[in-house]
Amino acid sequence: MNIAIISSSVRIGRNSHRIALFFKKYIEENKLATVEPLDLMEYQFPIFEERLKALKNPSAAVIQFAEKIKAADGVIIVTPEYNGGYPASLKNVIDLLYPEWKRKPIALATASNGQFGGAQVTTSLVFSLWKIGAWVVPAMYPGPKVQETYDEHGTPADPEATEKRAKQFLEELLWCMEANKKMA
């Protein structure tokens, strides 16, 4: 099984990336799946102009990103909450692809500097993912006070509690990935 982890913030000094790093390490250490990190800060995609299938000359990075999403059995999207919404960088890649998202199990990990862990971003993000036919996994991983609960390398301040929540979250994603394989 292969899980793509999208780190969606491209902001300088971003904190949500810490959760992406945590999941990469946790999944690899527990041998749950192979991991394909997709850091949108590294891609630096231009502003969305058209879906991939309609682009006349898509960049190599766009094609590579699409292939990695298509090859993934499941996706974890790690997103910060910006004023109740998600970053334009994430909206950009959601809209860029279409068939690559269809029936793809996607688990949402949200982050904020506040105590609610980005819970408000879920509503708008889930709606966008449903509209393109993605399978949003019925589990969420909120990351409250992310700047205090993870260091810059993704190491949690409270490993036991964090790993307990991660285990439950990933069990749901892995179950959906298995079910999806059986239905394909």
Secondary structure as GFF3:
##gff-version 3
##sequence-region A 1 184
A	DSSP	beta_strand	2	7	.	.	.	ID=ss1
A	DSSP	alpha_helix	17	29	.	.	.	ID=ss2
A	DSSP	beta_strand	34	39	.	.	.	ID=ss3
A	DSSP	alpha_helix	40	43	.	.	.	ID=ss4
A	DSSP	three_ten_helix	52	54	.	.	.	ID=ss5
A	DSSP	alpha_helix	60	71	.	.	.	ID=ss6
A	DSSP	beta_strand	74	80	.	.	.	ID=ss7
A	DSSP	alpha_helix	88	96	.	.	.	ID=ss8
A	DSSP	beta_strand	105	111	.	.	.	ID=ss9
A	DSSP	alpha_helix	121	131	.	.	.	ID=ss10
A	DSSP	beta_strand	135	143	.	.	.	ID=ss11
A	DSSP	alpha_helix	146	149	.	.	.	ID=ss12
A	DSSP	alpha_helix	159	183	.	.	.	ID=ss13
###
